[in-house]
Amino acid sequence: MDFAISILKALEKIRNPFLDFLFQSITRLGEEVIVLGIICIFYWCLNKNTAYRLGIVFFSSGIAVQNLKVAFAVPRPFVIDPSLTPCESALPSATGYSFPSGHTQSATALYGFFGLTLKKRAITIACFAAVFLVAFSRLYLGVHTIYDVAVSFLVTIIMVLAVNRFYPRFASGKHDLVLASVLSAVSVLTAVFSYLLAYSGHAEFGQIGDCFKSAGAGLAFGIGFYIERKFVKFDPTEGSPLFQVLKLIFGVAGAMIIKSLPKLIAENNLAVDFIRYFLAVIFVILIYPLIFSAISKKLNFKSGSGKTETEKSLTGNESDQV
């Protein structure tokens, strides 16, 4: 840990207002809202299989990282060494324990997924450059150590490789219930595990909120994934370009409202955090598709034509409709 702290202190010495602004902007590329926004774009408007694969990577790696956080309960580096001063602008997003890094997990899930899936050298380089920059920004801002970002990257990139390797086996829908059940069960167990660790005194209740958020989101994704593929089977390409734009705008606004409203009831409440993330993701994955599918049928929209080359790279030989 002395080595890790020494790196942060060296970076602290080169800080200036411009670099502070630059790396605070870069670190936002690893925030959950970016990943969820991309999932919404693909899921509602472009290609469901891509959204499913990215969602599985994001939610499963997020749950893994949150379990590691509460299991190891490593304080933030500026708590371990009070002489280290983090960038104040980074503190609001530095929630939970330090090890591993949540921002690095989100960035690796998103950019690592596209970098390894599209298989185009320029895109792969750009995507992994983004992952590196987000990870480095967490060091520069003084809120994570090199161990935090390295382990987070490894856990998530393994998840990306596993999903890319095994997801095609689920394209037929024969194993949907198994996949949904495992993700849902692990999500619930994450909430239980973190609560028991806090109850036993191993972790602090104030540090496990992110576990409950991940658990709520993961449970909703598992349930919504199965119900949509089994019963709804909506076509994301239906509708005119204007309809697609409006669908995206109103959908994102709805998800943000649903995610934010319960927070007004009680802030920093574990049950409320679980419920609001569950509701937001179930809205994205199931409720909203039901709404615009009903609108599409009423207006008799036709589906879009064909796949682009990018979509083919992302989905391989799989069909959009599963």
N, C-alpha and C positions, 0 to 999 in steps of 0.2 A: 504494500500500500504506500510505502514511502516513495517508491519509484513513480507510482501513479500520481501522487500528490505533487511531486516535483515537476511533472509535466504541466500540471495545471498552474502552478506558480510561475513557470517560465512563460506560459501563454498569458497569464495575468499581467506580466510586465510589458507586453507589447500592445495591450488594449488602448484604443483611442475611440473617440465618438464615431468616426466613420466605420471602423471595423466592428464596433458594437452594433451599429445599425445593420451592417451587411450580414453579420452572422445571426443576428436575431431574425432577420428576414429569411435567411436560408433555413433556420431551424423550423420555421413555420411550414416548410415543405414536408416535414415529418409529422404534422399534426393530424389527428384522426379525421378531422373534417375534410381534409383533402382526399384521403382514401375513400371515405364514404361518398363524397361527391362524385368521384370517378366511378365507383360501383353503381351509383344511381344512373349516371349517364349511359353506361353500357347496359345495365339491367332494364331500364325503362325505354331506351331509344335505339340501341344498337344490336347487342348480342348477349343473350342470357347466359350461355355457357361460359363466356369470358367473365361475366360478373360473378357467376357461381364459383369459378375457380379462384378468382381474386378474393372473393368473400371467404372461401374456406381457408385460404392462406392467411388472410388478415385476422380473422376471428380465432382460428386455432393457434396461430403463433402468438397472438395477443394473450390468450388464456395461458399458454405455456410460460410466457414472460411474467405475467402477473403471479402465477404460482411460484416461480423462482424468486420473485421479489419478496413475497411474504415468508417463504421458506428460509431464505438467507437473512432477511431483515437488515440489509446493509444501509446505514445512514448515508445521507448525501455527503459528498466530500467536504463541503464547508462546515458540516456538523462534526465530522471526524477531526478536521483541523480548522479551528476557528480563525486562524491567521489567514486562511484563504477567503477571499471576497468574491462571491459570484456576481455576475451582471444582474443588477436589480430587475431589468426588463424580463429576465428569464425565470424569475422566481414564481410568477403566477402559474406557469405551466409545469413547474418542477414538483409535481405531486407524487405522493407515495414514496416508496423506498428507491434507492439509487440503482441497485443491481438486479436485473439488467436494464438497459435503456428502452423506455417505451417509444420515444421518438425514432430511435434507430430501427426498432421493430417495425413501426408503421412505414418508414421510408423504404426499408428492405422489402417489405411485403408488396408495396406498390411498384417501386422502380425496379426492384430485383425481379419481380414477376414479369414485367414487360421486357426487361433486358434479356431474360433467359428464354422468354416465350417467342418473341418476334424474330430472334435469330438473325438480326441484321447488325453488322459490326458497329456502324455509327450509332445506332440506337442503343445497343448494348453498352458501349463506352459512355454515352451520355447518361444512361440510366444509373450505371454504377458510380459515375462521377457524382451524381446527385445523392446517392446513398452515402458516399464517402464525405461529401460536404456537410450533410445533415449530421452525421456522426461526429465529424470534427467540430461542428458548431457547438455541440453539447460540451465538448472539452473546453473550447474557447470561452464559452459562457460560464464555465466553472460549476456546472450542475451534475456532471457525470465524470467518471474516470475512464481510462482506456479499457479497463476490464469490463465495464458496464456495456460499452458500445460493441466491443469485440464479441462477447458472448451473445448479445442480442442479435448481432448480424449472423452468427453461426446458426443459432436456433432457427431464425426465420428463413435463411437461405436453404437450410435442410428441408424446411416445410415447403418451400417453393418447388424444390426438386422432387419431393415426394408427391405433391399434388400433380405436377406436370407428368410424372411417371404413371401414377395410378388412376387419375381422374377418368381417362378414356374408358376404363372398365365400368364406370358408373353411368356412361352415356345412355345405355339402354333403359335405365330406370329400375333394373332388377334389384339393385342394392341400395336404393334410396332410403328405405326405412332404417337399414343398418347404419348408414352414414349419418342420417339425421338423429337417430337415437344416441349414437356415440357422442356426437357433438353436444347434444342437449344434456346428456348425463354428465359429461365432463364439465360443462358450464355450471350446472347446479352444484357439483362437487367442489368447484373452485370457490363458490360463495361459502359453502359449508366449511371447507378447509381453512380459508382465510379467517372466518369468524372464530373457529376453534383455536387457531393460533393466537388470535388477539385475546380471546377469553382466557387462555392459559398463561398469558403474559409474555409469550414469545414475540408477538408483534403488538403494535399499538392500533387501537381502533381508528384513530385519526389517519392512519396510513393505509388502510385496506379499502378505501372507497373505490379505487380504480379496479380492484378485483370484482366488486359487485357490479360495476358498470360493464366490465367485460363479460361477466357471467350472464347478466340480463341480455346483452346484445347477442352473445353466442347462443343462448337458449332460443331467442326469437328467430335467429337465422336458421337454426336446426329445424324448428317447427315450420317456419314459413317455407323453407326449402322443400320439405316433403309435401306439404299441402299444395304448393304451387305446381310442382312437377306432376303430382298425382291427379289433381282435379282442375286446376285453373288453366294452365298451359297457354298463357297469353302470348300474343305476337308483339314484340317490342317495335317492330317496323311499321305497324299499322298507322295510317294517318298521314296527312300532309306535313311538309316541313314546319309550317306555322303551328300545327297541332303538336308536333314533337317539341318545339320550343316552349310552348305554353305548358305542355305536360311536365316538362323538366322544371320550369320556374315555379309552378304551383306545387309540384311535388316536393321540391327542396324546401320551399317555404313552409309547407305543412309539416315536414319532418322536423325542422328546426323549432317550430312552435310546440309540437308534441314533446320534443326533447327538453324544452325550456320551461314549459308551464308547471310541471310537477315540482320544479325547483323552487317555485314561489311558495309552495306549501311548507316545505322544510328543507333548508340547505344543509349540506354535509350530513345527510341522513342515509344510512346504508340501504334501507328498504326503498326509499324514494329513488335513490340512484339506480338501483336494480330495475325498478318499475319503469322509470322514464327511458332508460336505454332499451328495455324490452319493447316498450310501446313504439319508440321511434323506429327500431329495426323491423318490427312486425308490420308497421305502416309501409315502410319501404318495400319489403319483400312480398307482402301479401295483400294488404288492404288497398293500397293505392293502385296496384295492377288490376284489382277487381273493379275499381271505380272507372279507370279509363278504358278497360276492356268493355264495360257496359256502355260507355259513351261511344266507343268505336263501333260496336254492333248496332247501336241505335242510328248512328250516322252512316252506317254501311261503308266504313273505310276498307280499303284494300291494303294488303301488306306491301312492304317495299320490295324492290327487285334485286335479287342476287346479293352476293357477298363481295366486299372489296378485297383487295389482296391482303390488307392488314387483318381483316376479319378471318380470312383463310389461315393466316399464320397463327392467329390466336386460337382458333378452334380446331385446326387440323381437318380431319374428315368427318367431324361430328356435325350433326344437324342442329340448326338453331332451335328447332322445336323438339323438346324431349318430354 
